Amino acid sequence: MRIYIAEHAGYCFGVKKAVDMAIETIKDSENIATYSLGPLVHNYQVVNMLSKDGLKVIDKVDELDSGKIIVRAHGIPYNIQKKVEDLDLELIDCTCPFVKSVHRKVEEYNNNGYKIIIIGDREHPEVIGINGWCNNEGIIVNNEEEARKIPYYDKICIVSQTTNTLEKFECLSNILNNKGGEVKIFNTICNATNLRQKACGELAKKVDAMVVIGGYHSSNTNKLVEISNRYCNNVYHIEVSEDLPLQKLVKFNTIGITAGASTPDWIIKEVVDTMNNINNNEIMEAIENSLVKIHKGDIVKGKVIYVTENEVMVNINYKSDGIINREELSNDPEVRPKDLFKEGDEIEVYIVKLDDGEGNVVLSTRRLKAIKSWEELEEVYENKEEVECKVLTDVKGGLSVLVNGITGFMPASQISIKYVNDLTVYKGKTLTAKLIDFDKYKKRIILSSKEVEKEKLEKKREELWDSLEVDKIIDGQVERLTNFGAFVDIGGLDGLIHISDLSWYRINHPSEVVSEGDKIQVQVLGFDKEKNRISLGLKQTLPKPWDVFIKNRQIGDIVSGKVVNLLDFGAFVRLEEGVDGLVHVSQISKEHVNKPSDKLEIDQEVKVKIIDINEDDKRISLSIKELEESEEKNQTIENKDIGVKIEDVIKDK
């Protein structure tokens, strides 16, 4: 007798997720009552196991006032979910993701005015749940007769129970396609269901008998029975190994085994073990000899059977398949199994242990990569090469990084040449670094991106020194201010603008002209590479204030300015162009002034008249007194005009 197991059999992703979540919830709820709204899955053995662990199956939530409610894999209608939330009960949603997507689609199209038609069994909890997301107003169709009776609608949206056969869905949707003006058809049969049914059909064609394992009331299991019957004359539907008709099975040469989506691996294993016991010893010995011998720590080749969101199943030509759990795929917590592998991939794996408790071999690609990565990183360290590392998170004193699949540490002092204040901004970033400390045996890796920055900066500085020329205009950024000038970064090198070269007019501090962080253009006045000195000028890049003044002003102009200095003989006023003019003490006021400070003060804004410009000596004479006299003269003329007008009015009377 030869036994063949269908390629896709047993727990689907949605059911496994629901069972795992339920087990975890029960474990975390020591003193809190935990309920399942209906049987979690259509498998008596699984439900019974969870019941023994403390999960209570209920039909209604109305009388509960506390506890946790687990929503089973089939999902529930919206109104029941709302009721659970209104009762302030903790809801653990174990609805299969594929079913959940049908809920969203039905809700969306119902809200947009489509009549929802569901192809499926109206008594099935999944179909009841789907209908609840369109206000229980959907039409449920399960055969051709019901499909033909559907009236005409302007807009129709057709979905399927996720466990239907593809043939049934296509047949009924073709009929329904003529029942509306605008028809949207969505094949919502679960992909795992398709694969399971297809694998079942292919196996049933090749064997003398088929054994289908699963709950007698399980819809998807009964579909497998139906498919098996199409291609095989001897089909046996069982729930557990005790149901096997051993006396009938012993006469067949080849037997195929498949299982419904709610059937756990341990039940499938019990069935296979029971059937193996009816084989003769020679056959068993031949089977054993065809399998590879493996040990913990071995590195073997295998073929990916299937990939889910949390694990990868691999055929390693051993009596049991191997499983790579998500945490054994990579050190990167964000990586997804489907990002790395697909069905049919040939891969190398590391044997972690031979039995995970359910008969599967525990495999790891993370540990295999780690072995190879340590060897590669040792070579990188010895050759002083650069590597890329991804920042996982910030930790005390630095960053936890992933380099070549290995977790390393980058001290805060080694992140950058510049001081780093907030380490959190680096999370998720990829940095180029060098290994500055490496010990394969102690599993220690210390990295530095600062070293890479220093090397790049040094190279850039050399290129910059080679490019410097006196009088060349270059871009820079003000880094630091001192009393004697401003230091400017010109692309990796710092140069100094002396306070005398910041402005064409006299200033007391550089902050009067520039601020830290300002981007400016400067002129190279001189440099000495050996002394690491570069002299820069800012005012040299700007027009000379005297030239601007001469171009725009002439004697007699009235201008504004600010008092910048007071001496005994007069006051210096800085005009808009940046040049200073003198208001002699005799020109401050028409009244006698002993000293300028009697009438003026530093930083006072004043209006002045230009009374003389000496271009040779670059001197400007200003007057406030002449402005006052002009204003007084104008006022006298205005008063005379007013007097004449009043006299004319009196005469008229």
Secondary structure, DSSP 8 states (H G I E B T S, - for coil): -EEEE-SS-S--HHHHHHHHHHHHHHHT-TTS-EEEES-SSS-HHHHHHHHHTTEEEES--TT--SSEEEE-TT---HHHHHHHHHTT-EEEE---HHHHHHHHHHHHHHHTT-EEEEES-TTSHHHHHHHGGGTT--EEE-SHHHHHT---EEEEEEEE-TT--HHHHHHHHHHHTTSEEEEEE-----HHHHHHHHHHHHHHTT-SEEEEES-TT-HHHHHHHHHHHHH-S-EEEESSGGG--HHHHTT-SEEEEEE-TT--HHHHHHHHHHHHTTS-HHHHHHHHHHS----TT-EEEEEEEEE-SSEEEEE-SSSS-EEEEGGGT-S-TT--HHHH--TT-EEEEEEEES--SSS-EEEESHHHHHHHHHHHHHHHHHHT-EEEEEEEEEETTEEEEEETTEEEEEEGGGT-SS----GGGGTT-EEEEEEEEEETTTTEEEEEHHHHHHHHHHHHHHHHHHH--TT-EEEEEEEEEETTEEEEESSSSEEEEEGGGT-SS--SSGGGT--TT-EEEEEEEEEETTTTEEEEESGGGS--HHHHHHHH--TT-EEEEEEEEEETTEEEEEETTS-EEEEEGGGS-SS--SSGGGT--TT-EEEEEEEEEETTTTEEEEESHHHHHHHHHHHHHHHHHHHHHHHHHHHH-
